[in-house]
Amino acid sequence: MKQRPRFAPLMAAIALALPALALAQAAPDDEDHEHATAKTLDTIEVTASPLRNAIDNLARPVSVLAGQELDARRAGTLGETLERQSGVQSSYFGAGVGRPIIRGQDGARVQVLSNGSSSLDVSTVSVDHAVTIEPFLADQIEVLKGPATLLYGSGAIGGAVNVVDGRIPTAQVGKAVSGRAEIRHGSAADENVGMARLDADAGALTLHVDAFRRESGDYRIPGFAFSPALVAEELAEGEEIEHFARGKLPNSALSTEGGGIGASWFGDGAWFGASAGTYRTNYGIPPGAHAHEEEEEEGEEGHEEGEHEEEEEIVRLDMRQDRFEFRGGLRDLGPLQEINYRVTRSLYEHTEFEGDEVGTVFENVGTEARVEAVQNEFNGWRGAIGLQYGHRDFSAIGDEAFVPPSISRDLGLFVLQERDFGDFKLELGARHDRISVDAEGSTTQDRNATSLALGGLWRFSELMHLSVNLDRAERAPTAEELFSDGPHIATQSFEIGDAGLDVETSTSAEIGLHLHQGRFEGKASVYQSRFDDYIYLTDTGGEEDGLPVRAWIQGDATFTGWELEASVDLLENRSGQWQLSVFADAVDAKLDGGGRLPRIAPGRVGADLNWSLDGWRARVGAVRVADQDDVAALETPTQGYTRVDAGLAYHWDVGSAGWEAFFEGRNLTDQDARVHTSYLKDFAPLPGRNLAVGVRVAF
């Protein structure tokens, strides 16, 4: 049975039920009269936009993870932290790597940001490269779904994720000292995590310091590391079952640490801040996913049969990024409400060790500068104009240097405008980028990318909002897509780029419905993106260096999907407050010429039951991930799975400090779960049952 027929009726039924549930609660009764009015939503400001609108006042599809929900979802990677957000899944390449996938888009199509500036790592170059942003330091995480090219350029055609950590304070604390800290221990990998943060006002100055460390061993798995199909294949070729890793995933241990300092000065009409931070991690790649085969040296004197056997080397990545940021702003400048600017400089390096030998060294020196001018309201119009410049000096030296050294430059100009017409809000935007990629041994490749957006938010009642978005976005090919020429072991292929690749163009439409009344809140949306000249990696049928040859080519493609999320306050009495939340999503990706695109996220449906009473709160939930059998040529289907999670926390206050002890259980049924979006699905399942305990404090 195919994924779409299975989930489409479910989505339709629940979407139709949303208005009925809201309207059913609109009728007041004597016992619950206070729930007869529209629900007042928490005001969450989206900092990724220069206009900094509240999330409920945006036509663009945005979700924000913050507060207790963020505390409950924090994990070792950004992708894993966000994987319970509708429309978001994780690429997953072992315990150390998990990049967000938004509506089926990943890699160079999803921009990952820290406080509105690019992460400036090399996580888009290869799927085994980690994002250099620490989720445990985040104050909130903003997910911009659909094209975000207006704000962040060509690399955000599929969306953007912005992690806000406050390393450069943007406002004063309001008291002498504030901070938070957390320690936790997890059972699945004997993981220990600790973090601490302090913010303090000293006159016009506000100071910040933070630090974190995470260390874990090889994580536990329910069965074999290899998938059942791969085990059967190996057994058929004469391999002994005792040789297969079982119970733990080899070489999945990791160690990550970092921290930073920052300070900001606040004057009457201006402010300025700076920060310096470092991120360091060392993690392993599971065997079979990044291994080299020792070739037999036939004809050598003394060679004996079996002397050179195929061996899998232990591969580990040692990564470091030093990041320096400068931010500031000027306020009340005549027709301008404010001018904000930021400059980020990153020094990045990681070394891939094959056993004790250095395999490949990746280096990236990145600079990004951005200025935004926000206008005062004029004839009802509010808006901003901005200029952004990016520079990347990238090199890879070693056996896996499948991409030549290159220098990439990007200069973009954008404008945003919005205006209310009674109950209707109109949003407009345009951006133009000039992208240049100069690779060693090749001619400079210049591309232009222009993006346009039109959005509307219709508040046709206090209970319901309707949003409509139309986008035309362009993305220029990356250096990897243009100039790859060599073995890329992470994808187990010999990749060949094409310097003649054209700009890909996406035309997208989305309609969304938001209901919030009484005890109920719900959102539903459907969307479609049609790509002209979509850039993707395809099998050629050839072989080079013992690896299948895959080439970067272009073809038209269509992404169609839907998302749903809802919550309802079930009951509030002496037993406590009870709330039920549900979400579901699915995306389908086809090549217009026939066939499917590879590694497209399967559909999901999930639910959580939440309870709170006095200082206690608890939750239990489950997510069902569907089978993915709508697969590309030469791609194998992936079996679905159900994961059950739970959490319990107790909060108490001591003076001005709030303490919380917590327990979290993930994958409580110890499911053997494999991620279809991952290149590792046949080599590395998700961790088995994990029980974590910890304490956090905020003051």
WOJOQUI-V483582 format. One record per residue. RES is the residue in three letters. PHI is phi in degrees with one decimal (999 if undefined). Layout:
# WOJOQUI-V483582
res = (RES,RES)
phi = (PHI,PHI)
This chain:
# WOJOQUI-V483582
res = (MET,LYS,GLN,ARG,PRO,ARG,PHE,ALA,PRO,LEU,MET,ALA,ALA,ILE,ALA,LEU,ALA,LEU,PRO,ALA,LEU,ALA,LEU,ALA,GLN,ALA,ALA,PRO,ASP,ASP,GLU,ASP,HIS,GLU,HIS,ALA,THR,ALA,LYS,THR,LEU,ASP,THR,ILE,GLU,VAL,THR,ALA,SER,PRO,LEU,ARG,ASN,ALA,ILE,ASP,ASN,LEU,ALA,ARG,PRO,VAL,SER,VAL,LEU,ALA,GLY,GLN,GLU,LEU,ASP,ALA,ARG,ARG,ALA,GLY,THR,LEU,GLY,GLU,THR,LEU,GLU,ARG,GLN,SER,GLY,VAL,GLN,SER,SER,TYR,PHE,GLY,ALA,GLY,VAL,GLY,ARG,PRO,ILE,ILE,ARG,GLY,GLN,ASP,GLY,ALA,ARG,VAL,GLN,VAL,LEU,SER,ASN,GLY,SER,SER,SER,LEU,ASP,VAL,SER,THR,VAL,SER,VAL,ASP,HIS,ALA,VAL,THR,ILE,GLU,PRO,PHE,LEU,ALA,ASP,GLN,ILE,GLU,VAL,LEU,LYS,GLY,PRO,ALA,THR,LEU,LEU,TYR,GLY,SER,GLY,ALA,ILE,GLY,GLY,ALA,VAL,ASN,VAL,VAL,ASP,GLY,ARG,ILE,PRO,THR,ALA,GLN,VAL,GLY,LYS,ALA,VAL,SER,GLY,ARG,ALA,GLU,ILE,ARG,HIS,GLY,SER,ALA,ALA,ASP,GLU,ASN,VAL,GLY,MET,ALA,ARG,LEU,ASP,ALA,ASP,ALA,GLY,ALA,LEU,THR,LEU,HIS,VAL,ASP,ALA,PHE,ARG,ARG,GLU,SER,GLY,ASP,TYR,ARG,ILE,PRO,GLY,PHE,ALA,PHE,SER,PRO,ALA,LEU,VAL,ALA,GLU,GLU,LEU,ALA,GLU,GLY,GLU,GLU,ILE,GLU,HIS,PHE,ALA,ARG,GLY,LYS,LEU,PRO,ASN,SER,ALA,LEU,SER,THR,GLU,GLY,GLY,GLY,ILE,GLY,ALA,SER,TRP,PHE,GLY,ASP,GLY,ALA,TRP,PHE,GLY,ALA,SER,ALA,GLY,THR,TYR,ARG,THR,ASN,TYR,GLY,ILE,PRO,PRO,GLY,ALA,HIS,ALA,HIS,GLU,GLU,GLU,GLU,GLU,GLU,GLY,GLU,GLU,GLY,HIS,GLU,GLU,GLY,GLU,HIS,GLU,GLU,GLU,GLU,GLU,ILE,VAL,ARG,LEU,ASP,MET,ARG,GLN,ASP,ARG,PHE,GLU,PHE,ARG,GLY,GLY,LEU,ARG,ASP,LEU,GLY,PRO,LEU,GLN,GLU,ILE,ASN,TYR,ARG,VAL,THR,ARG,SER,LEU,TYR,GLU,HIS,THR,GLU,PHE,GLU,GLY,ASP,GLU,VAL,GLY,THR,VAL,PHE,GLU,ASN,VAL,GLY,THR,GLU,ALA,ARG,VAL,GLU,ALA,VAL,GLN,ASN,GLU,PHE,ASN,GLY,TRP,ARG,GLY,ALA,ILE,GLY,LEU,GLN,TYR,GLY,HIS,ARG,ASP,PHE,SER,ALA,ILE,GLY,ASP,GLU,ALA,PHE,VAL,PRO,PRO,SER,ILE,SER,ARG,ASP,LEU,GLY,LEU,PHE,VAL,LEU,GLN,GLU,ARG,ASP,PHE,GLY,ASP,PHE,LYS,LEU,GLU,LEU,GLY,ALA,ARG,HIS,ASP,ARG,ILE,SER,VAL,ASP,ALA,GLU,GLY,SER,THR,THR,GLN,ASP,ARG,ASN,ALA,THR,SER,LEU,ALA,LEU,GLY,GLY,LEU,TRP,ARG,PHE,SER,GLU,LEU,MET,HIS,LEU,SER,VAL,ASN,LEU,ASP,ARG,ALA,GLU,ARG,ALA,PRO,THR,ALA,GLU,GLU,LEU,PHE,SER,ASP,GLY,PRO,HIS,ILE,ALA,THR,GLN,SER,PHE,GLU,ILE,GLY,ASP,ALA,GLY,LEU,ASP,VAL,GLU,THR,SER,THR,SER,ALA,GLU,ILE,GLY,LEU,HIS,LEU,HIS,GLN,GLY,ARG,PHE,GLU,GLY,LYS,ALA,SER,VAL,TYR,GLN,SER,ARG,PHE,ASP,ASP,TYR,ILE,TYR,LEU,THR,ASP,THR,GLY,GLY,GLU,GLU,ASP,GLY,LEU,PRO,VAL,ARG,ALA,TRP,ILE,GLN,GLY,ASP,ALA,THR,PHE,THR,GLY,TRP,GLU,LEU,GLU,ALA,SER,VAL,ASP,LEU,LEU,GLU,ASN,ARG,SER,GLY,GLN,TRP,GLN,LEU,SER,VAL,PHE,ALA,ASP,ALA,VAL,ASP,ALA,LYS,LEU,ASP,GLY,GLY,GLY,ARG,LEU,PRO,ARG,ILE,ALA,PRO,GLY,ARG,VAL,GLY,ALA,ASP,LEU,ASN,TRP,SER,LEU,ASP,GLY,TRP,ARG,ALA,ARG,VAL,GLY,ALA,VAL,ARG,VAL,ALA,ASP,GLN,ASP,ASP,VAL,ALA,ALA,LEU,GLU,THR,PRO,THR,GLN,GLY,TYR,THR,ARG,VAL,ASP,ALA,GLY,LEU,ALA,TYR,HIS,TRP,ASP,VAL,GLY,SER,ALA,GLY,TRP,GLU,ALA,PHE,PHE,GLU,GLY,ARG,ASN,LEU,THR,ASP,GLN,ASP,ALA,ARG,VAL,HIS,THR,SER,TYR,LEU,LYS,ASP,PHE,ALA,PRO,LEU,PRO,GLY,ARG,ASN,LEU,ALA,VAL,GLY,VAL,ARG,VAL,ALA,PHE)
phi = (999,-79.3,-64.8,-64.0,-60.8,-70.6,-97.7,-59.9,-62.3,-63.4,-61.6,-61.2,-64.7,-70.0,-62.0,-68.1,-78.3,-58.3,-61.3,-63.0,-64.8,-65.7,-69.2,-63.5,-83.8,-71.7,-76.3,-73.6,-133.2,-67.1,-87.6,-138.7,-65.7,-69.1,-95.5,-85.8,-106.0,-61.3,-72.4,-85.0,-87.1,-63.7,-84.9,-116.8,-84.8,-93.3,-79.6,-66.1,-99.9,-63.7,-83.2,48.0,-74.7,-68.9,-60.5,-82.1,-112.6,-116.6,-77.4,-67.8,-74.8,-136.3,-127.3,-129.1,-106.2,-154.2,62.6,-63.7,-66.0,-65.1,-56.9,-74.2,-104.9,-55.5,-146.9,-70.7,-127.5,-66.8,-62.3,-68.9,-62.5,-97.2,-69.1,-95.2,-80.9,-62.6,83.5,-123.1,-133.7,-118.0,-69.4,56.6,-133.9,86.5,-66.3,-92.5,-134.3,-162.0,-92.7,-66.0,-112.8,-114.5,52.1,83.8,-103.3,-149.0,58.8,-72.7,-99.4,-122.2,-85.1,-106.9,-124.3,-120.3,55.0,86.0,-116.9,-56.0,-65.6,56.3,-103.2,-120.6,-68.5,-86.5,-73.1,-150.6,-69.1,-95.6,-99.6,-81.5,-81.2,-92.4,-129.9,-97.7,-62.3,-71.2,-93.5,-71.8,-83.3,-156.8,-124.5,-106.1,-113.9,-97.0,-91.3,79.6,-57.2,-119.5,-64.7,-57.8,-87.1,-128.1,85.4,-54.9,-78.0,-118.7,-65.9,-102.1,137.6,-150.5,-125.3,-114.7,-99.7,-101.5,-120.5,69.1,-62.8,-103.7,-60.3,-103.9,-157.9,-73.2,-67.4,92.5,-153.0,-59.5,-144.5,-139.0,178.3,-154.3,-150.9,-154.0,-131.2,-152.9,-132.9,-115.0,-82.5,-62.9,-129.5,48.7,-86.1,-123.8,-129.5,-142.0,-146.8,-150.2,-149.1,-133.9,-130.2,-147.3,-91.6,-137.3,69.2,-80.4,-96.9,-125.0,-108.8,-140.3,-146.5,-147.4,-157.5,-151.7,-152.7,-133.9,-141.9,-149.7,-94.5,-61.4,-87.9,-79.3,-129.2,-69.1,-145.8,-77.2,-68.2,-74.3,-68.2,-54.5,-65.3,-72.1,-60.7,-61.5,-64.2,-67.0,-62.9,-63.9,-91.5,98.7,-71.5,-85.0,-64.7,-66.4,-82.9,-86.5,-66.1,-147.3,89.7,-140.4,-90.0,-61.5,59.2,-105.2,-69.1,-150.8,-142.0,-135.4,-152.6,173.5,171.3,-164.5,-129.8,-154.6,-156.0,-135.3,-110.8,-118.4,-109.9,-66.7,-123.6,-156.3,-149.7,-149.6,-144.0,-148.2,-150.8,-137.4,-146.4,-135.5,-134.7,-135.4,-147.7,-133.3,-140.6,-100.6,-106.6,-55.0,-56.0,94.2,-101.2,-143.8,-93.1,-109.1,-99.9,-74.9,-82.5,-71.8,-100.6,-71.0,91.2,-71.6,-63.9,84.9,-70.2,-119.1,-59.6,87.6,-65.6,-108.9,-100.4,-64.3,-126.2,-106.1,-79.9,-77.6,-112.2,-131.0,-112.3,-112.2,-122.9,-146.1,-134.1,-108.8,-128.3,-126.1,-131.2,-133.8,-139.0,-174.3,-163.5,-123.3,-123.8,56.8,-112.7,65.5,-71.3,-102.2,-71.1,-166.8,-123.8,-117.7,-141.2,-153.6,-133.2,-126.4,-127.6,-128.5,-114.8,-121.2,-154.0,-141.8,-116.7,-98.5,-95.4,-107.1,68.5,-96.9,-96.8,-75.9,-89.8,-138.6,-115.2,-105.6,-130.3,-148.3,-107.1,-121.6,-135.1,-136.9,-130.4,-150.4,-132.8,-130.5,-112.6,-102.6,-83.4,-71.3,-60.3,-133.8,53.1,88.5,-91.6,-118.3,-178.4,-153.4,-127.1,-144.0,-131.8,-133.5,-129.7,-131.6,-139.8,-130.9,-110.2,-113.6,-148.8,-138.2,-126.7,142.5,-62.9,-110.1,-80.5,-79.9,-121.9,-71.5,-55.8,-151.2,-121.2,-114.0,-129.9,-143.6,-123.9,-129.4,-124.0,-137.8,-140.8,-126.0,-142.5,-148.5,-155.5,-93.3,-121.3,65.8,-85.6,-112.6,-112.5,-106.6,-122.4,-129.9,-164.1,-149.8,-151.1,-131.1,-122.8,-115.2,-115.0,-128.4,-125.9,-115.2,-102.8,-60.3,84.1,-133.0,-74.5,-64.9,-106.9,-112.2,-137.3,-110.7,-134.8,-121.2,-129.7,-132.0,-144.0,-137.4,-137.3,-140.5,-125.2,-109.3,-91.3,-78.1,-158.8,-66.8,-95.7,-134.1,-123.8,-117.0,-121.3,-134.9,-134.2,-124.8,-136.1,-125.8,-127.8,-125.8,-132.5,-84.4,-64.7,-85.8,-60.0,-66.2,-72.8,-81.5,-123.7,-56.4,-165.7,164.3,-72.4,-115.3,-68.3,-59.5,-98.6,51.0,-152.2,-101.8,-93.1,-127.2,-86.8,-144.7,-67.0,-94.0,-60.1,-94.2,-65.6,-91.4,-123.8,-115.1,-114.9,-123.8,-138.0,-145.2,-129.8,-134.4,-125.3,-123.4,-117.5,-150.7,-150.8,55.3,-86.9,-117.4,-142.8,-152.3,-136.3,-142.4,-150.0,-129.6,-150.0,-147.3,-124.9,-104.6,-104.0,-96.8,60.4,-63.4,-94.2,-150.8,-97.2,-129.8,-74.1,-94.7,90.8,-89.3,-143.2,-145.6,54.9,75.3,-119.2,-65.7,-85.3,-124.0,-118.1,-81.8,-132.4,-127.0,-165.3,-75.2,-145.5,-132.1,-109.6,-128.2,-160.2,-149.1,-142.0,-146.6,-149.2,-154.7,-144.3,-141.9,-79.3,-74.8,-161.5,-144.7,-153.2,-64.7,-78.8,119.7,-103.8,-118.3,-136.1,-115.6,-126.2,-135.2,-150.3,-157.0,-159.0,-162.0,-141.5,-124.2,-127.1,-128.2,-82.5,-63.4,-83.1,112.8,98.5,-112.1,-88.7,-78.4,53.0,-88.2,-59.7,-75.5,-69.5,-142.7,-143.6,-146.2,-149.0,-133.7,-106.4,-112.3,-137.1,-146.2,-157.4,53.0,-87.9,-95.0,-150.6,-150.4,-151.4,-141.3,-154.8,-147.1,-128.8,-103.9,-99.5,-72.8,-58.6,-112.5,-116.1,-90.8,-117.4,-78.1,-59.2,68.4,-101.2,-95.5,-66.0,-128.3,-72.5,-74.6,-158.3,-122.9,-115.7,-112.8,-123.8,-154.2,-153.3,-143.2,-143.1,-129.4,-111.4,-146.0,-109.7,-129.1,63.3,-92.2,-101.0,-102.8,-105.0,-148.5,-102.5,-141.1,-131.0,-132.3,-124.0,-123.4,51.6,-64.1,-88.3,57.2,-73.2,-83.3,-113.7,-123.7,-95.5,-65.6,-74.9,-98.7,-66.8,-97.4,-59.6,-89.8,-116.8,-147.0,-76.6,-66.4,-58.6,-77.0,-55.7,-129.1,-111.8,-124.2,-129.7,-172.1,-136.0,-130.9,-140.4,-135.3,-147.8)
